[in-house]
């Protein structure tokens, strides 16, 4: 079993390049960074704080794509990914270029974890119709996949129209960069996974005994082989029992959450998780 790490880094925390190097040195397998472009000052839409998440994680969040680009040069092995990127809040042509460049420069080590977003005000500040964001994300991703895989790329949808265009670099991963959809075990998320992605990132990872079979049923009904879908519990508080449970469900990768902070604090958390590496190694 592979073990990755996620943390909500801000401009006051350990630098992402240094964190990525420390993760690789300690034998972990991935670094995932989240995204919030900004936090609107609106009392009717407060941040969805969970245990260990600070208000500044929303207000001062680093751009994950820029942050991960700095980690390309300090690592050679680990996967670098977004967990999660709010795709509706991006221009799809620009985002396709950014992702392809990261995958190219990292030698195919980039994972695009995307989500639909919960903060209506944040989305609206980007001009996004909150109710229609899922349909928009779908067409953005399909357009991006065309840009990644076609020499003369084009895409024609109801919301996005791209006439024939040239765009390089192409990502190392073909026909698309590994794409995972984050979110709860709902019909909309499962439909997106089966339609245009490679797997599901269930936030926290609870309830998978029931959820994974339901995802597989959706895939089979759509004519897609369930075995082609990856399930990566994300932002998990890791324990030996939890990893063993996930392994019994066929899960082969888990992303553990650590609190952001200074280098000493974050390195201590990584070291405290080190025993789980041995547990994971025995679950292969």
C-alpha positions as a printed Julia matrix, in Angstrom:
284×3 Matrix{Float64}:
   0.0    0.0     0.0
   1.22   3.47   -0.93
   1.01   6.27    1.64
   0.79   9.9     0.64
   0.64  13.1     2.69
  -1.59  16.15    2.45
  -1.33  19.43    4.33
  -2.96  22.84    3.97
   0.16  24.93    3.47
   0.08  28.7     3.76
   2.71  31.4     3.35
   3.47  31.05    7.07
   4.24  27.32    6.99
   7.04  25.01    5.91
   7.92  25.56    2.25
   6.35  22.99   -0.11
   9.65  22.1    -1.78
  11.23  21.29    1.6
   8.16  19.36    2.73
   8.13  17.31   -0.47
  11.8   16.44   -0.05
  11.19  15.37    3.56
   8.23  13.23    2.49
  10.35  11.48   -0.12
  13.29  11.0     2.26
  11.02   9.29    4.79
   9.68   6.81    2.28
   6.22   8.22    1.73
   4.83   8.18   -1.78
   3.01  11.42   -2.54
   2.31  15.03   -1.61
  -1.14  16.51   -2.26
  -1.99  20.18   -1.75
  -5.48  21.76   -1.57
  -6.83  24.92   -3.16
  -8.84  27.94   -2.14
  -8.22  31.03   -4.23
  -9.58  33.32   -1.51
 -12.06  33.41    1.35
 -14.93  35.87    0.83
 -15.72  37.99    3.88
 -19.32  36.84    4.22
 -20.89  35.68    7.44
 -23.58  33.67    5.6
 -20.99  31.26    4.14
 -18.37  30.46    6.79
 -15.51  28.03    6.08
 -16.24  24.36    6.67
 -13.74  23.86    9.45
 -12.92  20.34   10.61
 -10.6   19.15   13.34
  -7.07  20.33   12.64
  -8.01  22.85    9.93
  -7.31  26.52   10.64
  -9.18  29.54    9.27
  -5.89  30.64    7.68
  -5.86  27.43    5.65
  -8.58  29.11    3.57
  -7.44  32.72    3.79
  -3.73  32.15    3.11
  -3.72  28.98    1.01
  -0.87  28.66   -1.48
  -1.67  28.05   -5.13
  -1.19  24.28   -5.32
   0.05  24.27   -8.91
   2.76  26.84   -8.24
   3.66  25.24   -4.92
   3.96  21.78   -6.46
   6.09  23.13   -9.29
   8.72  24.05   -6.7
   8.67  20.46   -5.44
   9.5   19.01   -8.86
  13.16  20.0    -8.45
  13.52  18.65   -4.9
  12.03  15.2    -5.54
  12.58  12.33   -7.95
  10.11   9.64   -6.96
   6.97  10.83   -5.18
   3.7   11.7    -6.87
   2.73  15.37   -6.76
  -0.95  16.18   -6.79
  -3.8   18.55   -6.06
  -6.25  17.52   -3.4
  -8.4   19.13   -4.36
  -8.32  21.73   -7.12
 -11.55  23.66   -7.74
 -11.71  23.16  -11.49
 -14.71  25.4   -12.16
 -12.68  28.39  -10.95
 -10.06  28.04  -13.71
  -9.82  28.69  -17.42
  -9.66  25.18  -18.94
  -7.09  26.04  -21.62
  -4.75  27.64  -19.1
  -5.31  24.83  -16.58
  -4.6   22.21  -19.24
  -1.3   23.96  -20.0
  -0.34  24.19  -16.32
  -1.11  20.55  -15.62
   0.63  19.33  -18.79
   3.7   21.38  -17.91
   3.85  19.99  -14.38
   3.46  16.43  -15.66
   6.12  17.03  -18.32
   8.64  18.56  -15.93
   8.06  15.9   -13.26
   8.4   13.01  -15.68
   4.77  11.93  -15.37
   4.43  12.28  -11.59
   1.45  14.62  -11.44
  -2.06  13.69  -10.24
  -4.97  16.05  -10.81
  -7.4   15.75   -7.91
 -10.44  17.92   -8.67
 -13.6   18.86   -6.86
 -16.74  20.93   -7.34
 -16.41  23.18   -4.28
 -18.67  23.93   -1.31
 -18.19  27.68   -0.96
 -20.87  29.38   -3.04
 -19.42  32.87   -2.51
 -15.96  31.8    -3.63
 -17.37  30.28   -6.82
 -19.58  33.28   -7.52
 -16.6   35.63   -7.23
 -15.15  33.69  -10.18
 -18.35  34.17  -12.17
 -19.36  30.54  -11.69
 -23.03  29.59  -11.56
 -22.89  27.47   -8.4
 -25.83  25.28   -9.37
 -24.26  24.53  -12.74
 -20.69  24.0   -11.59
 -20.7   20.21  -12.05
 -21.71  20.46  -15.7
 -19.07  23.15  -16.2
 -16.34  21.02  -14.6
 -17.27  18.09  -16.83
 -16.81  20.1   -20.02
 -13.65  21.74  -18.71
 -12.12  18.32  -18.06
 -13.17  16.91  -21.42
 -11.71  19.97  -23.15
  -8.48  19.61  -21.18
  -8.23  15.94  -22.07
  -8.54  16.83  -25.74
  -5.73  19.37  -25.4
  -3.55  16.77  -23.66
  -4.07  13.94  -26.13
  -4.8   15.36  -29.59
  -2.24  16.91  -31.92
  -4.88  19.24  -33.28
  -7.18  19.47  -30.3
 -10.8   20.5   -30.4
 -13.83  20.2   -28.16
 -17.42  21.23  -28.74
 -19.82  21.17  -25.82
 -22.76  23.16  -24.57
 -20.66  25.33  -22.23
 -17.18  25.11  -23.76
 -16.26  25.36  -27.42
 -12.67  24.99  -28.57
 -11.97  25.17  -32.32
  -8.95  23.18  -33.58
  -5.84  24.28  -31.7
  -2.22  23.33  -31.1
  -1.02  23.07  -27.53
   2.2   21.68  -26.13
   3.73  20.29  -24.02
   1.66  17.17  -23.94
   1.71  15.41  -20.57
   3.8   12.27  -20.18
   0.68  10.42  -19.01
  -1.62   9.59  -21.89
  -4.36   9.92  -22.9
  -4.77  12.05  -19.78
  -3.04  12.96  -16.57
  -4.32  10.76  -13.75
  -7.54  12.47  -12.7
  -9.34  11.82   -9.41
 -12.64  13.29   -8.26
 -12.89  14.28   -4.62
 -16.08  14.33   -2.6
 -18.62  12.29   -0.71
 -20.18   9.0    -1.76
 -22.99  10.53   -3.82
 -24.49   9.87   -7.22
 -23.07  13.04   -8.77
 -19.51  12.27   -7.67
 -19.72   8.64   -8.79
 -21.12   9.71  -12.17
 -18.21  12.11  -12.66
 -15.63   9.48  -11.72
 -17.04   7.0   -14.22
 -17.56   9.6   -16.94
 -14.2   11.37  -17.17
 -11.82  10.38  -14.38
  -9.59   7.57  -13.19
 -10.72   7.29   -9.61
 -12.32   8.67   -6.48
 -10.82  10.51   -3.51
 -13.3   10.06   -0.64
 -12.55  12.79    1.89
 -11.78  11.19    5.24
 -12.48   7.7     3.96
 -15.38   6.6     6.17
 -18.11   4.27    4.94
 -16.08   2.68    2.16
 -17.37  -0.85    2.79
 -20.69   0.3     1.36
 -19.49   3.03   -0.98
 -16.93   1.13   -3.07
 -19.43  -1.54   -4.21
 -21.89   1.23   -5.12
 -19.21   2.98   -7.2
 -18.41  -0.29   -8.93
 -22.09  -0.82   -9.72
 -22.3    2.62  -11.32
 -19.2    1.85  -13.37
 -20.46  -1.53  -14.54
 -23.84  -0.08  -15.49
 -22.05   2.55  -17.6
 -19.99  -0.12  -19.34
 -16.76   0.72  -17.58
 -14.58  -1.92  -15.92
 -14.66  -1.21  -12.15
 -11.11  -2.57  -11.9
  -9.88   0.47  -13.84
 -11.0    2.84  -11.07
  -8.7    3.81   -8.21
 -10.07   4.66   -4.76
  -7.73   6.73   -2.57
  -9.04   7.68    0.9
  -7.92  11.28    1.32
  -7.07  13.42    4.34
  -7.24  10.36    6.58
  -6.04  10.22   10.17
  -3.99   7.07    9.82
  -4.0    4.05   12.13
  -2.86   0.47   11.66
  -6.42  -0.82   11.91
  -7.68   1.7     9.37
  -5.01   0.8     6.83
  -5.72  -2.89    7.27
  -9.45  -2.23    6.78
  -8.82  -0.26    3.6
  -6.56  -3.01    2.29
  -9.31  -5.59    2.84
 -11.49  -3.47    0.53
  -8.89  -3.49   -2.24
  -7.52  -0.01   -1.54
  -3.86   0.29   -2.49
  -3.18   3.96   -1.65
  -4.13   6.26    1.23
  -3.35   9.95    1.73
  -2.75  10.89    5.37
  -3.43  14.38    6.74
  -0.85  16.29    8.75
  -1.27  19.72   10.27
   0.58  22.57    8.61
   3.09  24.61   10.56
   6.79  25.29   10.84
   9.41  22.82    9.68
  10.1   21.37   13.13
   6.42  20.77   13.78
   5.71  19.19   10.4
   8.8   16.99   10.4
   7.86  15.7    13.84
   4.44  14.72   12.5
   5.99  12.88    9.55
   8.32  11.03   11.89
   5.39  10.07   14.11
   3.7    8.51   11.07
   6.8    6.5    10.15
   5.56   3.25   11.79
   2.64   3.23    9.36
   5.1    2.85    6.49
   6.0   -0.62    7.76
   2.32  -1.48    8.13
   1.61  -0.3     4.59
   4.57  -2.23    3.17
   3.12  -5.45    4.56
  -0.22  -4.76    2.9
   1.08  -4.88   -0.67
